[in-house]
Amino acid sequence: MARVPYLRREDADESLKPLYDRLETERKVPTANIFLALTHAPTQLDAFLTYANSLRAADLSPRLRELAILTVGHATRSAYEVAHHQSHGLKAGLTEEQLAAVADFEDSGLFDETEKAVMRLAKESTLRVDVPEETWQAAAAHLTSRQMVELSLSIAWYNSGVRIMGLLGIDLEDNYPDPFAHS
């Protein structure tokens, strides 16, 4: 249960209407619960959206970015993160089978060497913060320095996101199945 009320457009102060317009233009409609909670801090939400958009416009492939995000979600058991990013993963070219295998990527033949290196970096960074040099180098062997920085920023960003969701107790919307319901 959410620890702050979801502030819907119709209940918000008139001064927040441009923020809701932005959310509805840039994000899914209806507005996701995470954003409805963050509207209580409109300046930070506006910056949050700008930063998230910059990550999506990065040189790093959307496929690798989504694999990293989904790995963060699985490593932290964030049903919200995984549920919301499965559709992004499909748009980035992942298959349903790959989505189902993210949690056990090391033992899966569905991911190539680059994908596994990116996922390993995401998992180790999430669980350990400091990653071993060999983990870094395994991903860096396939990506440019720019892509490695963008990957690092994405991993860190989505780690902050799952922690925000956990702290605020963000509920998974009814139209998203809980990816951990059967585990």
N, C-alpha and C positions, 0 to 999 in steps of 0.2 A: 504494500500500500504506500502510495506516495506520501512523502513527509511534508510537502508543500502542495497547496492546491494547484491544479492545472488551470492556468489563467487563459480562458478562451476569449476570442475576439469580442464576442458580445458582452463580456463582463469586464473588459479592459478599459482603461482610461483612453479617451480620444487621442491623446498624444502618442499612444502605442500603435495606432492604426497603420502607419507606414511600415512598422516592423512586421506586422501580420501580413501586409501586402507583400513584403519581401519573402517571408516564409512561404506564402502560397505560390509565389512566382518561382522560387528556387528549389522548393522541397515538395514532398508529396502532400496531396490533399486527401483526406483531412490531415491537419497538422499533427505530427507525431507528439506523443506525450513528453518526450525529452524537451522539445522546444516549448511546449506549453508550460512546463515547469520553469524553464530558464527565462521566460518572459518577465519573471519577477526581477531580473537583473538585465534590463534592456540594453544597456551600453555593452555589457559583456557578451550578451547573446549576439548583438550585431557584429562584434569583433570575432566571436566564435564562428559565425557563418562565413565571414570573410576569410578567416584562416582555413576553415574546412574546404572552401571553394578553391583556395590556392593549392591545396594538396591534390585536389582532383584535376587541376590544370597542369600538374607537374609532368616532367619528362618520363618519370617512372611509368611503366605500362599499367593500365587499370587492372589487368589480370593479376599482376604481382602485388599491386597495392591491396586488392581485395583478398588475396590469399593471406597477406600479412594481417589484415584487419580480422579476418575470420579466425586466424590462428590466435590472435590476442583474445578474441571472444571465447574461443574454446579453452584456452589456457586459464582464463579467469572465470569460466563457466557463466558468462554473461549471456543469458538467454536473449536479452534485448538486443545486444550487439549482433549476435549470430543471426537471429531472426531477421533483423533489418538488412543485414548485409548479404544474405543469401541471394536476394533478388539482384543486388548490385553485382555479385559474382557471376550470376547467369548472364547479365548484360555484358560483362567483361569477357565472356567466352568460356566460363567454367561449365562443366556438365553437372547434372544432378548427382551422378556417381562421385564426382570429385568433391562436391559439397558434403556428401555423406562421409567422405574419407578424410576430411581435414583434421579431425581430432587424432587420427592414427596415421598421419601422413608419412612418418618414417618407414612404416611397414607396407605402404601402398605403392603399387606399380603405376598409379594413375598420375603421378607428378614427375616431372623431369628434374634433372640435377639442379638447375637454376631455381625452380620453384621450391624444391626441398631446402635449398640453402637459405632462401628468403624466409620460408616458414620456420626453419630452425632458428634463424636470427630473431624473428618475432617472438617465438616461444621462449627462448633463453633470456631475451631482454625483459620480457614480461615477468618471468619467474625469478630471475636472478639480478636484474638491472645491469650489472657489468657482464659483458659477454666475453668469452675467451677469444683470443686473437684468431684461432683457427676457424671459429664460427664466422667471425667478421670476414676473414680472407676467402672463405668458401663462397660467400655471396659477392664479395668485391671482385672475384675472378670473372664474374659474368656481367657486372654493372659498372657504369662510369662513376666517378667520384660524385658528380651531381646526383645521379640516381641513388647512390648510397646515402647521401645526405637527405634526399627526399624520402627514401625508405625509412631512415632513422626518425625523421620528423613525423611520418605517418604512424609508425609503431608507437612512438611516444604520445602522439596526439590521441590515438584510439585507446591507449592505456589510460590517459586522463579521462577520456569519455566513459569508459566502463566504471571508473572509480566515481565519477560524478553521478552516474546512474545508480550505482550502489548506495552512495551516500544519501541521495534524494529518494531512494526507494521507487524508482520509475517503474510503473506497471507496463507490461507488454500489452499492446492493444489486442482486442478480441480478434481482429482479422489476421493476426500473426500466430501461427502455431508455435508452441514452446518446443524448441529443438532438443531440449533435455528431458522432456516429459517421460520418455521411455527408458532413460538411462539411470 
